[in-house]
Amino acid sequence: MNSKSILNPFLTCALSLLVAVIVMSCNERLVYLEESRFVLEPPFVEPAAAIFTAEQTVWLKTEIPDAEIRYTLDGSKPNVNSNLYADSLHFTKTSHIRAITVKEGYNDSPIVEGYYSLSTCEMVFVEGSEFDMADDLSIIVSDFFIGKYEVTQAEFAAVMGFNPSHFKGKSDHPVENVTWFDAVEFSNRLSIAEGLAPCYSYGGYGTDPDDWPYNWNINYQNARRISCNFNADGYRLPTLFERLYASFGGKKALQQGTFFNHYGVINDSAKIGDYAWYSGNSNTGEGRSTQPVGLKKPNELGLYDMIGNVENWCWDGYVRGMFDIKGTHKDPVFAKNSYYRLFAGGNFISAGNTLKVDRFGATLAEEKVSQMGIRLARRLHN
């Protein structure tokens, strides 16, 4: 997969930088400390930390003769008594590595660290930017990751233990017939399974859905009791403006001048059919239905099915007048205490002339229909 590197193993004390989740620091006196001891360079780490969809083997290296590498995997600060690196490390789950170079007679090197995130859902990095949503409204979206594909029936069932879809038995089709509550629970359970910090909490019951009341998800009013920690590194639903920004093609489309002049704002059904499953092409012999994810052309960011196939739940709620805002807003989230939750993207029964990249709607959090599915978002630990 294409992943955004977040660890530069060649950083040294000559340059102190903060790059994504990598933190390195060093004394201003780069060669000698007060004790007149040399400072070592940190170890090299290969490959660079990122989000991966398969198990990863990681190597730590130093070119300093007779030096050792000490490391930790629990987030603690490494020292001379930490794990001695002797062979490659094999990560089968999300791991946080911190490492130093040590040598007798020398001061320990600065710490090099990074998060190796193993994801069952292929994610695409979306570089943030500012864009004008209207003449008097500018939106700033921070960097985030979003699912390259809509969550499939197989992915959902593997985590939740059941398949709620109307069109069952089609593992590579998007999961549908899911409530907003289902999407929230799926996000947290997948995060827990991958060793990530869940984003969602329910009242005072914490982040583990196993600890939530048995009836938490059967009343739309309970949507108001769910909160989102956007600083957590687990999976979550995208906000409306994250979803719209990614649909428009993100910063790449802004630079190309195609941000608003895009496949979703044309009414040519032949061109729409290149990118989307909709009412004009979703009947493949058994009536209109969902179709396998990723078969149509992607947008500028390499995202598939951003219009058509199934709608995608968003985190935001809806109340009347919520979009009567002006000025510049960074990462806005709307009506988080609303019973009604937003969705976006269009679906397989949408008319071609309604498939717009800025299409969105709202319904009760407990609503489930065969046109409603999930696309995940997340951020890396920083």
C-alpha positions as CSV (number, residue, x, y, z in Angstrom):
1,M,0.0,0.0,0.0
2,N,1.0,3.6,-0.3
3,S,1.8,4.8,3.2
4,K,3.0,8.1,4.4
5,S,6.4,7.7,6.1
6,I,6.5,9.2,9.6
7,L,9.9,8.2,10.7
8,N,13.2,9.5,9.3
9,P,16.0,7.2,10.6
10,F,18.8,9.5,9.5
11,L,18.0,12.3,11.9
12,T,21.0,13.1,14.1
13,C,21.8,15.6,16.9
14,A,22.9,18.1,14.3
15,L,19.2,18.7,13.5
16,S,16.5,18.5,16.1
17,L,13.1,18.0,14.4
18,L,9.6,16.9,15.2
19,V,8.2,14.9,12.3
20,A,4.8,13.4,12.8
21,V,5.2,10.9,15.6
22,I,9.0,11.0,15.8
23,V,10.5,12.9,18.7
24,M,14.2,13.5,18.9
25,S,16.0,15.9,21.2
26,C,19.7,16.6,21.9
27,N,21.9,18.9,23.9
28,E,22.8,22.2,22.3
29,R,26.5,21.2,22.7
30,L,26.5,18.6,20.0
31,V,30.0,17.0,20.5
32,Y,30.9,17.3,24.2
33,L,28.8,17.5,27.4
34,E,30.1,18.9,30.7
35,E,31.6,15.5,31.4
36,S,33.5,15.7,28.1
37,R,31.8,12.6,26.9
38,F,30.9,12.1,23.3
39,V,27.2,12.0,22.3
40,L,26.3,9.0,20.1
41,E,24.1,9.2,17.0
42,P,20.7,7.4,17.4
43,P,20.2,4.1,15.6
44,F,18.7,3.8,12.1
45,V,15.3,2.3,11.8
46,E,14.1,0.4,8.7
47,P,11.5,0.6,7.3
48,A,10.2,4.0,8.4
49,A,7.1,3.8,10.7
50,A,3.8,4.2,9.0
51,I,0.4,2.5,8.6
52,F,0.7,-1.0,7.2
53,T,-1.8,-3.6,6.2
54,A,0.5,-6.6,6.8
55,E,2.9,-7.8,9.5
56,Q,6.2,-5.9,9.5
57,T,9.8,-6.8,10.1
58,V,11.8,-3.9,11.5
59,W,15.6,-3.6,11.7
60,L,17.6,-1.3,14.0
61,K,21.1,-0.4,12.8
62,T,24.1,1.6,14.0
63,E,27.4,2.2,12.2
64,I,29.3,3.0,15.5
65,P,31.8,0.2,16.3
66,D,31.2,-1.7,19.5
67,A,28.0,0.2,20.2
68,E,24.8,-1.5,21.3
69,I,21.1,-0.7,20.6
70,R,18.7,-0.8,23.5
71,Y,15.0,-0.5,22.9
72,T,11.5,-0.7,24.5
73,L,8.1,-1.6,23.0
74,D,5.9,-0.4,25.9
75,G,6.4,3.3,25.5
76,S,8.9,3.6,28.3
77,K,12.2,5.5,28.0
78,P,15.0,3.1,26.9
79,N,18.3,2.9,28.9
80,V,21.3,0.7,29.2
81,N,19.2,-2.0,30.9
82,S,16.5,-2.1,28.3
83,N,16.1,-4.8,25.7
84,L,19.3,-5.5,23.8
85,Y,18.7,-5.5,20.0
86,A,20.2,-8.6,18.5
87,D,18.0,-9.5,15.5
88,S,15.1,-8.1,13.5
89,L,11.8,-7.3,15.3
90,H,8.6,-8.8,13.9
91,F,5.5,-6.8,14.6
92,T,2.1,-8.6,14.4
93,K,0.2,-5.8,16.0
94,T,0.5,-2.0,16.3
95,S,3.7,-1.3,18.2
96,H,5.5,1.7,19.6
97,I,9.3,1.4,19.4
98,R,11.8,3.6,21.2
99,A,15.5,3.0,20.8
100,I,18.9,4.5,21.7
101,T,22.5,3.8,20.9
102,V,24.7,3.0,23.9
103,K,28.5,2.6,24.3
104,E,30.7,2.5,27.3
105,G,32.4,5.9,27.9
106,Y,29.8,7.8,25.8
107,N,26.6,9.5,26.6
108,D,23.5,7.7,25.3
109,S,22.1,8.8,22.0
110,P,18.9,10.8,21.7
111,I,15.8,8.6,21.5
112,V,14.4,7.7,18.1
113,E,10.8,6.4,18.1
114,G,7.9,5.6,15.9
115,Y,4.5,3.9,15.8
116,Y,4.2,0.9,13.5
117,S,0.4,0.7,12.9
118,L,-1.0,-2.5,11.5
119,S,-4.4,-2.0,9.9
120,T,-6.8,-4.4,8.4
121,C,-8.3,-1.5,6.5
122,E,-6.2,0.1,3.9
123,M,-5.9,3.8,4.6
124,V,-4.9,6.8,2.5
125,F,-3.1,9.8,3.9
126,V,-5.0,13.1,3.3
127,E,-2.8,16.2,3.6
128,G,-4.8,19.0,5.2
129,S,-5.3,22.5,3.8
130,E,-7.7,25.4,3.7
131,F,-10.4,25.8,1.2
132,D,-13.3,28.1,0.6
133,M,-16.6,26.4,1.0
134,A,-18.5,29.6,0.2
135,D,-17.7,33.2,-0.4
136,D,-17.8,33.9,3.4
137,L,-16.8,30.5,4.7
138,S,-13.3,29.0,4.8
139,I,-12.6,25.6,6.3
140,I,-9.2,24.4,7.5
141,V,-8.8,20.6,7.6
142,S,-5.9,19.0,9.4
143,D,-4.0,16.0,8.2
144,F,-5.8,12.7,8.6
145,F,-6.2,9.2,7.1
146,I,-9.3,7.9,5.5
147,G,-10.3,4.4,4.2
148,K,-9.2,3.7,0.6
149,Y,-12.4,1.6,0.3
150,E,-15.7,1.4,2.1
151,V,-15.8,-1.2,4.9
152,T,-16.7,-4.6,3.4
153,Q,-19.1,-7.2,4.7
154,A,-16.1,-9.5,5.4
155,E,-14.2,-6.8,7.4
156,F,-17.3,-5.9,9.5
157,A,-18.2,-9.5,10.3
158,A,-14.6,-10.4,11.3
159,V,-14.7,-7.8,14.0
160,M,-18.4,-7.8,15.0
161,G,-19.2,-11.5,14.6
162,F,-22.3,-10.9,12.4
163,N,-23.2,-9.4,9.1
164,P,-26.2,-7.1,9.1
165,S,-26.3,-6.5,5.4
166,H,-29.4,-6.8,3.3
167,F,-27.3,-8.1,0.4
168,K,-25.7,-10.9,2.5
169,G,-23.1,-13.4,1.3
170,K,-21.1,-10.9,-0.8
171,S,-17.9,-10.5,1.2
172,D,-16.3,-7.9,-1.0
173,H,-19.4,-5.6,-1.2
174,P,-19.7,-2.8,1.3
175,V,-21.4,-3.6,4.6
176,E,-24.8,-1.9,4.8
177,N,-27.9,-1.9,6.8
178,V,-25.8,-0.5,9.7
179,T,-26.9,2.1,12.2
180,W,-24.7,5.0,13.3
181,F,-24.3,3.1,16.6
182,D,-23.1,0.0,14.7
183,A,-20.4,2.2,13.0
184,V,-19.3,3.6,16.3
185,E,-19.0,0.2,17.9
186,F,-17.2,-1.3,14.9
187,S,-14.7,1.6,15.1
188,N,-13.9,1.0,18.7
189,R,-13.8,-2.8,18.5
190,L,-11.4,-2.7,15.5
191,S,-9.2,-0.2,17.4
192,I,-9.0,-2.4,20.4
193,A,-8.3,-5.5,18.2
194,E,-5.3,-3.6,16.7
195,G,-4.0,-2.2,19.9
196,L,-5.0,1.3,19.2
197,A,-6.7,3.8,21.5
198,P,-10.4,3.8,20.9
199,C,-11.9,7.2,20.0
200,Y,-15.4,6.8,21.3
201,S,-16.7,6.8,24.9
202,Y,-20.2,6.2,26.1
203,G,-21.2,8.3,29.1
204,G,-19.0,7.3,32.0
205,Y,-18.6,3.7,30.8
206,G,-15.3,4.1,29.0
207,T,-14.3,3.1,25.6
208,D,-14.8,-0.7,25.6
209,P,-18.2,-1.6,24.2
210,D,-18.3,-4.7,26.4
211,D,-18.6,-2.3,29.3
212,W,-21.5,-0.3,27.9
213,P,-25.1,-0.9,29.0
214,Y,-26.8,-3.6,27.1
215,N,-29.4,-1.2,25.5
216,W,-27.0,1.6,24.7
217,N,-27.6,1.3,21.0
218,I,-31.4,0.8,20.6
219,N,-32.5,4.4,21.3
220,Y,-31.6,7.3,19.0
221,Q,-31.4,9.6,22.1
222,N,-28.3,7.7,23.3
223,A,-26.3,9.3,20.5
224,R,-26.0,12.3,22.7
225,R,-24.1,10.2,25.3
226,I,-21.3,9.3,22.9
227,S,-18.2,11.5,22.7
228,C,-15.2,11.4,20.4
229,N,-11.6,11.8,21.4
230,F,-9.9,13.1,18.3
231,N,-6.5,12.8,19.9
232,A,-6.8,9.0,20.1
233,D,-5.1,7.1,17.3
234,G,-7.9,4.6,16.8
235,Y,-10.5,4.4,14.1
236,R,-13.5,6.7,13.9
237,L,-16.0,8.1,11.5
238,P,-14.9,11.0,9.4
239,T,-16.3,14.4,10.2
240,L,-18.5,15.9,7.5
241,F,-15.8,18.3,6.3
242,E,-13.1,15.6,6.3
243,R,-15.5,13.5,4.1
244,L,-16.2,16.4,1.8
245,Y,-12.6,17.5,1.6
246,A,-11.5,14.0,0.7
247,S,-14.4,13.7,-1.8
248,F,-13.3,16.8,-3.6
249,G,-9.8,15.4,-4.0
250,G,-8.0,17.2,-1.1
251,K,-5.0,19.4,-1.5
252,K,-4.0,17.6,-4.7
253,A,-7.2,18.6,-6.4
254,L,-6.8,22.2,-5.0
255,Q,-3.3,22.4,-6.6
256,Q,-4.6,20.9,-9.9
257,G,-7.6,23.3,-10.0
258,T,-10.1,20.4,-10.0
259,F,-11.3,20.7,-6.5
260,F,-14.9,21.8,-7.4
261,N,-14.8,20.9,-11.1
262,H,-14.9,17.2,-10.3
263,Y,-16.7,14.1,-11.3
264,G,-19.4,14.7,-8.7
265,V,-20.5,18.1,-10.1
266,I,-21.2,17.0,-13.7
267,N,-24.4,15.5,-14.9
268,D,-23.0,13.4,-17.6
269,S,-24.2,9.9,-16.7
270,A,-21.7,8.2,-18.9
271,K,-18.9,9.9,-16.9
272,I,-20.6,9.4,-13.6
273,G,-20.6,5.6,-14.4
274,D,-16.9,5.6,-14.6
275,Y,-16.6,6.5,-11.0
276,A,-19.8,5.4,-9.3
277,W,-22.4,2.7,-8.8
278,Y,-25.8,4.4,-9.1
279,S,-29.3,3.8,-10.4
280,G,-28.1,3.8,-14.0
281,N,-25.6,0.9,-13.7
282,S,-26.2,-1.0,-10.3
283,N,-28.6,-3.5,-11.8
284,T,-26.4,-6.4,-12.9
285,G,-29.1,-8.9,-13.4
286,E,-30.7,-9.3,-10.0
287,G,-32.1,-5.8,-9.4
288,R,-30.3,-2.8,-8.2
289,S,-27.8,-3.6,-5.4
290,T,-24.4,-2.8,-4.0
291,Q,-21.4,-3.8,-5.9
292,P,-17.8,-4.9,-5.0
293,V,-15.7,-2.1,-3.6
294,G,-12.9,-0.6,-5.7
295,L,-14.1,-1.5,-9.2
296,K,-14.7,2.1,-10.4
297,K,-12.1,4.8,-11.0
298,P,-10.7,6.5,-7.9
299,N,-10.5,10.2,-7.3
300,E,-7.3,12.3,-7.2
301,L,-6.4,10.9,-3.7
302,G,-6.8,7.3,-4.9
303,L,-10.1,6.8,-3.0
304,Y,-12.8,4.5,-4.4
305,D,-16.6,4.8,-4.3
306,M,-16.6,8.3,-2.8
307,I,-19.9,8.7,-4.6
308,G,-22.3,5.9,-5.1
309,N,-22.5,2.3,-3.9
310,V,-23.4,3.2,-0.3
311,E,-23.7,6.3,1.8
312,N,-21.1,6.7,4.6
313,W,-22.0,7.7,8.1
314,C,-20.2,10.8,9.5
315,W,-19.5,11.7,13.1
316,D,-21.4,15.0,13.0
317,G,-24.9,15.6,14.1
318,Y,-27.5,17.8,12.5
319,V,-29.7,20.7,13.8
320,R,-31.5,23.3,11.7
321,G,-29.4,26.3,10.9
322,M,-26.1,24.6,11.7
323,F,-24.5,25.7,8.5
324,D,-25.3,29.4,9.0
325,I,-21.7,30.0,9.9
326,K,-19.2,32.5,8.5
327,G,-15.5,33.2,8.7
328,T,-12.6,30.7,9.0
329,H,-13.1,27.5,11.0
330,K,-10.5,24.8,11.7
331,D,-11.7,21.2,11.9
332,P,-15.3,22.1,12.6
333,V,-17.6,19.5,14.1
334,F,-21.3,20.1,14.0
335,A,-24.1,19.4,16.5
336,K,-22.3,16.6,18.3
337,N,-25.3,16.2,20.7
338,S,-27.9,15.8,18.0
339,Y,-30.1,12.7,17.6
340,Y,-29.7,13.1,13.9
341,R,-26.4,12.1,12.4
342,L,-25.0,13.1,9.0
343,F,-24.1,10.8,6.1
344,A,-22.6,11.6,2.7
345,G,-21.7,10.1,-0.7
346,G,-24.8,8.9,-2.5
347,N,-25.7,5.3,-3.2
348,F,-26.5,2.6,-5.7
349,I,-30.1,3.8,-6.2
350,S,-29.2,7.5,-6.5
351,A,-30.0,9.2,-9.8
352,G,-27.0,10.3,-11.7
353,N,-27.8,14.0,-11.5
354,T,-27.9,13.8,-7.7
355,L,-24.4,12.3,-7.2
356,K,-22.5,15.4,-6.1
357,V,-19.3,15.3,-4.1
358,D,-20.9,17.7,-1.6
359,R,-24.1,15.6,-1.2
360,F,-25.0,14.8,2.4
361,G,-28.0,14.2,4.5
362,A,-29.1,13.3,8.0
363,T,-31.2,10.6,9.7
364,L,-31.7,9.2,13.2
365,A,-28.7,7.4,14.7
366,E,-30.7,4.1,15.0
367,E,-31.8,4.2,11.4
368,K,-30.5,1.4,9.1
369,V,-31.1,0.9,5.4
370,S,-29.4,-1.1,2.6
371,Q,-28.0,2.1,1.2
372,M,-26.0,3.1,4.4
373,G,-22.4,1.9,5.1
374,I,-19.1,2.9,6.7
375,R,-15.8,4.4,5.7
376,L,-13.3,4.9,8.4
377,A,-10.9,7.7,9.3
378,R,-8.1,8.0,11.8
379,R,-5.0,9.9,12.7
380,L,-1.7,8.7,13.9
381,H,-0.4,9.3,17.4
382,N,1.5,12.5,17.7
